[in-house]
C-alpha cells in the first residue's frame, strides 16, 4: 500500500487512535499542522508521523 500524502481528520483519528478533540487541540496549539482544501481539513501524513514521534514515550511506573 502506498503512503498517502495527506489524510483527513477522521482518517487521522482512525489511524492514531487519538480522539477527534485531541487532534484539534494539537492543531490549535500548533503542535500539528493542517491545510484547508475547500471545506476539508487535511493533515500531511509526514506531519502526523512527526507529531506522534514528538510525544513522550510511555514509561511504566511501579
PyMOL Python script that loads the backbone (N, CA, C, O; Angstrom):
from pymol import cmd

cmd.read_pdbstr("""\
ATOM      1  N   UNK A   1       0.840  -1.189   0.000  1.00  0.00           N
ATOM      2  CA  UNK A   1       0.000   0.000   0.000  1.00  0.00           C
ATOM      3  C   UNK A   1       0.878   1.243   0.000  1.00  0.00           C
ATOM      4  O   UNK A   1       1.868   1.313   0.729  1.00  0.00           O
ATOM      5  N   UNK A   2       0.517   2.207  -0.807  1.00  0.00           N
ATOM      6  CA  UNK A   2       1.257   3.464  -0.860  1.00  0.00           C
ATOM      7  C   UNK A   2       0.842   4.351   0.300  1.00  0.00           C
ATOM      8  O   UNK A   2      -0.326   4.366   0.688  1.00  0.00           O
ATOM      9  N   UNK A   3       1.787   5.082   0.851  1.00  0.00           N
ATOM     10  CA  UNK A   3       1.502   6.019   1.924  1.00  0.00           C
ATOM     11  C   UNK A   3       0.844   7.259   1.329  1.00  0.00           C
ATOM     12  O   UNK A   3       1.345   7.814   0.350  1.00  0.00           O
ATOM     13  N   UNK A   4      -0.268   7.699   1.905  1.00  0.00           N
ATOM     14  CA  UNK A   4      -0.925   8.902   1.379  1.00  0.00           C
ATOM     15  C   UNK A   4      -0.109  10.149   1.701  1.00  0.00           C
ATOM     16  O   UNK A   4       0.665  10.168   2.658  1.00  0.00           O
ATOM     17  N   UNK A   5      -0.288  11.176   0.899  1.00  0.00           N
ATOM     18  CA  UNK A   5       0.380  12.453   1.155  1.00  0.00           C
ATOM     19  C   UNK A   5      -0.328  13.189   2.287  1.00  0.00           C
ATOM     20  O   UNK A   5       0.313  13.747   3.178  1.00  0.00           O
ATOM     21  N   UNK A   6      -1.648  13.182   2.241  1.00  0.00           N
ATOM     22  CA  UNK A   6      -2.445  13.833   3.288  1.00  0.00           C
ATOM     23  C   UNK A   6      -3.568  12.898   3.723  1.00  0.00           C
ATOM     24  O   UNK A   6      -3.948  11.971   3.008  1.00  0.00           O
ATOM     25  N   UNK A   7      -4.082  13.172   4.914  1.00  0.00           N
ATOM     26  CA  UNK A   7      -5.241  12.447   5.422  1.00  0.00           C
ATOM     27  C   UNK A   7      -6.205  13.428   6.052  1.00  0.00           C
ATOM     28  O   UNK A   7      -5.819  14.533   6.435  1.00  0.00           O
ATOM     29  N   UNK A   8      -7.449  13.029   6.158  1.00  0.00           N
ATOM     30  CA  UNK A   8      -8.472  13.868   6.775  1.00  0.00           C
ATOM     31  C   UNK A   8      -8.453  13.658   8.289  1.00  0.00           C
ATOM     32  O   UNK A   8      -7.785  12.756   8.794  1.00  0.00           O
ATOM     33  N   UNK A   9      -9.187  14.495   8.995  1.00  0.00           N
ATOM     34  CA  UNK A   9      -9.276  14.365  10.455  1.00  0.00           C
ATOM     35  C   UNK A   9      -9.839  12.984  10.841  1.00  0.00           C
ATOM     36  O   UNK A   9      -9.251  12.315  11.691  1.00  0.00           O
ATOM     37  N   UNK A  10     -10.961  12.533  10.242  1.00  0.00           N
ATOM     38  CA  UNK A  10     -11.464  11.201  10.612  1.00  0.00           C
ATOM     39  C   UNK A  10     -10.446  10.087  10.332  1.00  0.00           C
ATOM     40  O   UNK A  10     -10.364   9.125  11.096  1.00  0.00           O
ATOM     41  N   UNK A  11      -9.681  10.206   9.261  1.00  0.00           N
ATOM     42  CA  UNK A  11      -8.646   9.205   8.976  1.00  0.00           C
ATOM     43  C   UNK A  11      -7.539   9.258  10.029  1.00  0.00           C
ATOM     44  O   UNK A  11      -7.026   8.218  10.442  1.00  0.00           O
ATOM     45  N   UNK A  12      -7.174  10.461  10.461  1.00  0.00           N
ATOM     46  CA  UNK A  12      -6.146  10.607  11.493  1.00  0.00           C
ATOM     47  C   UNK A  12      -6.613   9.989  12.803  1.00  0.00           C
ATOM     48  O   UNK A  12      -5.830   9.347  13.503  1.00  0.00           O
ATOM     49  N   UNK A  13      -7.879  10.178  13.135  1.00  0.00           N
ATOM     50  CA  UNK A  13      -8.451   9.579  14.347  1.00  0.00           C
ATOM     51  C   UNK A  13      -8.357   8.061  14.256  1.00  0.00           C
ATOM     52  O   UNK A  13      -7.932   7.399  15.203  1.00  0.00           O
ATOM     53  N   UNK A  14      -8.757   7.521  13.117  1.00  0.00           N
ATOM     54  CA  UNK A  14      -8.755   6.067  12.928  1.00  0.00           C
ATOM     55  C   UNK A  14      -7.337   5.498  12.960  1.00  0.00           C
ATOM     56  O   UNK A  14      -7.100   4.461  13.580  1.00  0.00           O
ATOM     57  N   UNK A  15      -6.400   6.163  12.302  1.00  0.00           N
ATOM     58  CA  UNK A  15      -5.029   5.655  12.212  1.00  0.00           C
ATOM     59  C   UNK A  15      -4.268   5.754  13.533  1.00  0.00           C
ATOM     60  O   UNK A  15      -3.459   4.881  13.848  1.00  0.00           O
ATOM     61  N   UNK A  16      -4.520   6.805  14.301  1.00  0.00           N
ATOM     62  CA  UNK A  16      -3.737   7.025  15.513  1.00  0.00           C
ATOM     63  C   UNK A  16      -4.402   6.500  16.777  1.00  0.00           C
ATOM     64  O   UNK A  16      -3.723   6.214  17.763  1.00  0.00           O
ATOM     65  N   UNK A  17      -5.716   6.372  16.756  1.00  0.00           N
ATOM     66  CA  UNK A  17      -6.433   6.004  17.965  1.00  0.00           C
ATOM     67  C   UNK A  17      -6.660   7.186  18.883  1.00  0.00           C
ATOM     68  O   UNK A  17      -7.218   7.033  19.969  1.00  0.00           O
ATOM     69  N   UNK A  18      -6.234   8.363  18.455  1.00  0.00           N
ATOM     70  CA  UNK A  18      -6.463   9.578  19.234  1.00  0.00           C
ATOM     71  C   UNK A  18      -7.900  10.044  19.005  1.00  0.00           C
ATOM     72  O   UNK A  18      -8.529   9.689  18.008  1.00  0.00           O
ATOM     73  N   UNK A  19      -8.406  10.835  19.935  1.00  0.00           N
ATOM     74  CA  UNK A  19      -9.752  11.379  19.766  1.00  0.00           C
ATOM     75  C   UNK A  19      -9.720  12.551  18.794  1.00  0.00           C
ATOM     76  O   UNK A  19      -8.676  13.160  18.557  1.00  0.00           O
ATOM     77  N   UNK A  20     -10.880  12.848  18.243  1.00  0.00           N
ATOM     78  CA  UNK A  20     -11.012  13.999  17.346  1.00  0.00           C
ATOM     79  C   UNK A  20     -10.637  15.276  18.094  1.00  0.00           C
ATOM     80  O   UNK A  20      -9.966  16.154  17.551  1.00  0.00           O
ATOM     81  N   UNK A  21     -11.079  15.365  19.345  1.00  0.00           N
ATOM     82  CA  UNK A  21     -10.782  16.532  20.170  1.00  0.00           C
ATOM     83  C   UNK A  21      -9.280  16.686  20.374  1.00  0.00           C
ATOM     84  O   UNK A  21      -8.758  17.797  20.282  1.00  0.00           O
ATOM     85  N   UNK A  22      -8.580  15.595  20.648  1.00  0.00           N
ATOM     86  CA  UNK A  22      -7.130  15.654  20.863  1.00  0.00           C
ATOM     87  C   UNK A  22      -6.412  16.121  19.600  1.00  0.00           C
ATOM     88  O   UNK A  22      -5.432  16.862  19.681  1.00  0.00           O
ATOM     89  N   UNK A  23      -6.891  15.695  18.442  1.00  0.00           N
ATOM     90  CA  UNK A  23      -6.273  16.137  17.177  1.00  0.00           C
ATOM     91  C   UNK A  23      -6.482  17.639  16.999  1.00  0.00           C
ATOM     92  O   UNK A  23      -5.545  18.365  16.668  1.00  0.00           O
ATOM     93  N   UNK A  24      -7.712  18.100  17.219  1.00  0.00           N
ATOM     94  CA  UNK A  24      -7.994  19.533  17.071  1.00  0.00           C
ATOM     95  C   UNK A  24      -7.231  20.363  18.106  1.00  0.00           C
ATOM     96  O   UNK A  24      -6.810  21.479  17.802  1.00  0.00           O
ATOM     97  N   UNK A  25      -7.049  19.847  19.309  1.00  0.00           N
ATOM     98  CA  UNK A  25      -6.259  20.565  20.314  1.00  0.00           C
ATOM     99  C   UNK A  25      -4.802  20.678  19.879  1.00  0.00           C
ATOM    100  O   UNK A  25      -4.183  21.724  20.073  1.00  0.00           O
ATOM    101  N   UNK A  26      -4.246  19.620  19.296  1.00  0.00           N
ATOM    102  CA  UNK A  26      -2.871  19.664  18.793  1.00  0.00           C
ATOM    103  C   UNK A  26      -2.756  20.683  17.664  1.00  0.00           C
ATOM    104  O   UNK A  26      -1.750  21.385  17.557  1.00  0.00           O
ATOM    105  N   UNK A  27      -3.778  20.764  16.826  1.00  0.00           N
ATOM    106  CA  UNK A  27      -3.785  21.761  15.747  1.00  0.00           C
ATOM    107  C   UNK A  27      -3.845  23.172  16.342  1.00  0.00           C
ATOM    108  O   UNK A  27      -3.127  24.066  15.895  1.00  0.00           O
ATOM    109  N   UNK A  28      -4.693  23.369  17.341  1.00  0.00           N
ATOM    110  CA  UNK A  28      -4.841  24.688  17.964  1.00  0.00           C
ATOM    111  C   UNK A  28      -3.541  25.146  18.627  1.00  0.00           C
ATOM    112  O   UNK A  28      -3.184  26.322  18.553  1.00  0.00           O
ATOM    113  N   UNK A  29      -2.830  24.212  19.280  1.00  0.00           N
ATOM    114  CA  UNK A  29      -1.551  24.538  19.934  1.00  0.00           C
ATOM    115  C   UNK A  29      -0.430  24.762  18.916  1.00  0.00           C
ATOM    116  O   UNK A  29       0.604  25.335  19.256  1.00  0.00           O
ATOM    117  N   UNK A  30      -0.623  24.321  17.688  1.00  0.00           N
ATOM    118  CA  UNK A  30       0.424  24.437  16.681  1.00  0.00           C
ATOM    119  C   UNK A  30       1.371  23.248  16.696  1.00  0.00           C
ATOM    120  O   UNK A  30       2.393  23.261  16.010  1.00  0.00           O
ATOM    121  N   UNK A  31       1.041  22.212  17.477  1.00  0.00           N
ATOM    122  CA  UNK A  31       1.871  21.008  17.516  1.00  0.00           C
ATOM    123  C   UNK A  31       1.718  20.182  16.247  1.00  0.00           C
ATOM    124  O   UNK A  31       2.611  19.420  15.875  1.00  0.00           O
ATOM    125  N   UNK A  32       0.586  20.342  15.594  1.00  0.00           N
ATOM    126  CA  UNK A  32       0.265  19.619  14.376  1.00  0.00           C
ATOM    127  C   UNK A  32      -0.230  20.640  13.362  1.00  0.00           C
ATOM    128  O   UNK A  32      -0.975  21.553  13.716  1.00  0.00           O
ATOM    129  N   UNK A  33       0.171  20.498  12.120  1.00  0.00           N
ATOM    130  CA  UNK A  33      -0.174  21.458  11.075  1.00  0.00           C
ATOM    131  C   UNK A  33      -1.168  20.826  10.114  1.00  0.00           C
ATOM    132  O   UNK A  33      -1.039  19.657   9.751  1.00  0.00           O
ATOM    133  N   UNK A  34      -2.158  21.609   9.705  1.00  0.00           N
ATOM    134  CA  UNK A  34      -3.139  21.144   8.724  1.00  0.00           C
ATOM    135  C   UNK A  34      -3.286  22.185   7.626  1.00  0.00           C
ATOM    136  O   UNK A  34      -2.893  23.341   7.783  1.00  0.00           O
ATOM    137  N   UNK A  35      -3.852  21.755   6.527  1.00  0.00           N
ATOM    138  CA  UNK A  35      -4.129  22.632   5.394  1.00  0.00           C
ATOM    139  C   UNK A  35      -5.615  22.534   5.080  1.00  0.00           C
ATOM    140  O   UNK A  35      -6.248  21.515   5.355  1.00  0.00           O
ATOM    141  N   UNK A  36      -6.162  23.583   4.512  1.00  0.00           N
ATOM    142  CA  UNK A  36      -7.558  23.574   4.116  1.00  0.00           C
ATOM    143  C   UNK A  36      -7.642  23.431   2.599  1.00  0.00           C
ATOM    144  O   UNK A  36      -6.959  24.142   1.862  1.00  0.00           O
ATOM    145  N   UNK A  37      -8.479  22.512   2.144  1.00  0.00           N
ATOM    146  CA  UNK A  37      -8.788  22.338   0.727  1.00  0.00           C
ATOM    147  C   UNK A  37     -10.308  22.436   0.629  1.00  0.00           C
ATOM    148  O   UNK A  37     -11.018  21.444   0.798  1.00  0.00           O
ATOM    149  N   UNK A  38     -10.792  23.639   0.356  1.00  0.00           N
ATOM    150  CA  UNK A  38     -12.230  23.862   0.419  1.00  0.00           C
ATOM    151  C   UNK A  38     -12.673  23.735   1.862  1.00  0.00           C
ATOM    152  O   UNK A  38     -12.163  24.430   2.740  1.00  0.00           O
ATOM    153  N   UNK A  39     -13.620  22.848   2.105  1.00  0.00           N
ATOM    154  CA  UNK A  39     -14.103  22.626   3.467  1.00  0.00           C
ATOM    155  C   UNK A  39     -13.329  21.543   4.192  1.00  0.00           C
ATOM    156  O   UNK A  39     -13.474  21.374   5.403  1.00  0.00           O
ATOM    157  N   UNK A  40     -12.512  20.813   3.461  1.00  0.00           N
ATOM    158  CA  UNK A  40     -11.777  19.690   4.056  1.00  0.00           C
ATOM    159  C   UNK A  40     -10.506  20.159   4.764  1.00  0.00           C
ATOM    160  O   UNK A  40      -9.774  21.008   4.256  1.00  0.00           O
ATOM    161  N   UNK A  41     -10.264  19.601   5.925  1.00  0.00           N
ATOM    162  CA  UNK A  41      -9.037  19.848   6.671  1.00  0.00           C
ATOM    163  C   UNK A  41      -8.133  18.653   6.429  1.00  0.00           C
ATOM    164  O   UNK A  41      -8.501  17.518   6.733  1.00  0.00           O
ATOM    165  N   UNK A  42      -6.954  18.903   5.886  1.00  0.00           N
ATOM    166  CA  UNK A  42      -6.028  17.840   5.544  1.00  0.00           C
ATOM    167  C   UNK A  42      -4.753  17.959   6.370  1.00  0.00           C
ATOM    168  O   UNK A  42      -4.200  19.048   6.528  1.00  0.00           O
ATOM    169  N   UNK A  43      -4.301  16.840   6.886  1.00  0.00           N
ATOM    170  CA  UNK A  43      -3.065  16.778   7.655  1.00  0.00           C
ATOM    171  C   UNK A  43      -2.050  16.010   6.827  1.00  0.00           C
ATOM    172  O   UNK A  43      -2.344  14.926   6.324  1.00  0.00           O
ATOM    173  N   UNK A  44      -0.858  16.569   6.685  1.00  0.00           N
ATOM    174  CA  UNK A  44       0.203  15.860   5.988  1.00  0.00           C
ATOM    175  C   UNK A  44       0.558  14.594   6.750  1.00  0.00           C
ATOM    176  O   UNK A  44       0.747  14.632   7.966  1.00  0.00           O
ATOM    177  N   UNK A  45       0.649  13.477   6.047  1.00  0.00           N
ATOM    178  CA  UNK A  45       0.956  12.211   6.706  1.00  0.00           C
ATOM    179  C   UNK A  45       2.293  12.297   7.428  1.00  0.00           C
ATOM    180  O   UNK A  45       2.427  11.812   8.552  1.00  0.00           O
ATOM    181  N   UNK A  46       3.281  12.910   6.789  1.00  0.00           N
ATOM    182  CA  UNK A  46       4.602  13.062   7.412  1.00  0.00           C
ATOM    183  C   UNK A  46       4.507  13.962   8.644  1.00  0.00           C
ATOM    184  O   UNK A  46       5.196  13.721   9.636  1.00  0.00           O
ATOM    185  N   UNK A  47       3.658  15.000   8.594  1.00  0.00           N
ATOM    186  CA  UNK A  47       3.462  15.879   9.754  1.00  0.00           C
ATOM    187  C   UNK A  47       2.860  15.102  10.920  1.00  0.00           C
ATOM    188  O   UNK A  47       3.256  15.294  12.069  1.00  0.00           O
ATOM    189  N   UNK A  48       1.899  14.223  10.623  1.00  0.00           N
ATOM    190  CA  UNK A  48       1.288  13.408  11.669  1.00  0.00           C
ATOM    191  C   UNK A  48       2.304  12.443  12.274  1.00  0.00           C
ATOM    192  O   UNK A  48       2.347  12.261  13.490  1.00  0.00           O
ATOM    193  N   UNK A  49       3.110  11.836  11.431  1.00  0.00           N
ATOM    194  CA  UNK A  49       4.158  10.936  11.936  1.00  0.00           C
ATOM    195  C   UNK A  49       5.143  11.696  12.827  1.00  0.00           C
ATOM    196  O   UNK A  49       5.547  11.193  13.875  1.00  0.00           O
ATOM    197  N   UNK A  50       5.524  12.893  12.417  1.00  0.00           N
ATOM    198  CA  UNK A  50       6.432  13.715  13.211  1.00  0.00           C
ATOM    199  C   UNK A  50       5.827  14.102  14.544  1.00  0.00           C
ATOM    200  O   UNK A  50       6.508  14.091  15.569  1.00  0.00           O
ATOM    201  N   UNK A  51       4.547  14.445  14.531  1.00  0.00           N
ATOM    202  CA  UNK A  51       3.871  14.794  15.774  1.00  0.00           C
ATOM    203  C   UNK A  51       3.853  13.609  16.724  1.00  0.00           C
ATOM    204  O   UNK A  51       4.165  13.756  17.906  1.00  0.00           O
ATOM    205  N   UNK A  52       3.495  12.449  16.227  1.00  0.00           N
ATOM    206  CA  UNK A  52       3.450  11.252  17.070  1.00  0.00           C
ATOM    207  C   UNK A  52       4.831  10.915  17.621  1.00  0.00           C
ATOM    208  O   UNK A  52       4.959  10.496  18.771  1.00  0.00           O
ATOM    209  N   UNK A  53       5.860  11.096  16.805  1.00  0.00           N
ATOM    210  CA  UNK A  53       7.225  10.816  17.252  1.00  0.00           C
ATOM    211  C   UNK A  53       7.668  11.798  18.337  1.00  0.00           C
ATOM    212  O   UNK A  53       8.536  11.472  19.147  1.00  0.00           O
ATOM    213  N   UNK A  54       7.078  12.999  18.361  1.00  0.00           N
ATOM    214  CA  UNK A  54       7.470  14.009  19.344  1.00  0.00           C
ATOM    215  C   UNK A  54       6.800  13.809  20.703  1.00  0.00           C
ATOM    216  O   UNK A  54       7.190  14.439  21.686  1.00  0.00           O
ATOM    217  N   UNK A  55       5.805  12.944  20.762  1.00  0.00           N
ATOM    218  CA  UNK A  55       5.121  12.700  22.036  1.00  0.00           C
ATOM    219  C   UNK A  55       6.049  11.943  22.973  1.00  0.00           C
ATOM    220  O   UNK A  55       6.893  11.169  22.522  1.00  0.00           O
ATOM    221  N   UNK A  56       5.896  12.162  24.275  1.00  0.00           N
ATOM    222  CA  UNK A  56       6.782  11.468  25.226  1.00  0.00           C
ATOM    223  C   UNK A  56       6.534   9.956  25.192  1.00  0.00           C
ATOM    224  O   UNK A  56       5.420   9.492  24.949  1.00  0.00           O
ATOM    225  N   UNK A  57       7.592   9.222  25.440  1.00  0.00           N
ATOM    226  CA  UNK A  57       7.498   7.765  25.479  1.00  0.00           C
ATOM    227  C   UNK A  57       6.824   7.331  26.770  1.00  0.00           C
ATOM    228  O   UNK A  57       6.976   7.984  27.802  1.00  0.00           O
ATOM    229  N   UNK A  58       6.097   6.257  26.717  1.00  0.00           N
ATOM    230  CA  UNK A  58       5.447   5.693  27.886  1.00  0.00           C
ATOM    231  C   UNK A  58       6.474   4.980  28.734  1.00  0.00           C
ATOM    232  O   UNK A  58       7.285   4.206  28.225  1.00  0.00           O
ATOM    233  N   UNK A  59       6.439   5.238  30.020  1.00  0.00           N
ATOM    234  CA  UNK A  59       7.293   4.516  30.950  1.00  0.00           C
ATOM    235  C   UNK A  59       6.420   3.994  32.078  1.00  0.00           C
ATOM    236  O   UNK A  59       5.651   4.740  32.683  1.00  0.00           O
ATOM    237  N   UNK A  60       6.546   2.728  32.346  1.00  0.00           N
ATOM    238  CA  UNK A  60       5.761   2.116  33.414  1.00  0.00           C
ATOM    239  C   UNK A  60       6.346   2.517  34.764  1.00  0.00           C
ATOM    240  O   UNK A  60       7.534   2.326  35.027  1.00  0.00           O
ATOM    241  N   UNK A  61       5.516   3.057  35.581  1.00  0.00           N
ATOM    242  CA  UNK A  61       5.960   3.457  36.923  1.00  0.00           C
ATOM    243  C   UNK A  61       5.472   2.396  37.889  1.00  0.00           C
ATOM    244  O   UNK A  61       4.296   2.032  37.870  1.00  0.00           O
ATOM    245  N   UNK A  62       6.344   1.905  38.717  1.00  0.00           N
ATOM    246  CA  UNK A  62       5.839   0.913  39.640  1.00  0.00           C
ATOM    247  C   UNK A  62       6.906   0.322  40.386  1.00  0.00           C
ATOM    248  O   UNK A  62       6.666  -0.548  41.223  1.00  0.00           O
TER     249      UNK A  62
END
""", "prot")
cmd.dss("prot")
cmd.show_as("cartoon", "prot")
cmd.util.cbc("prot")
cmd.orient("prot")
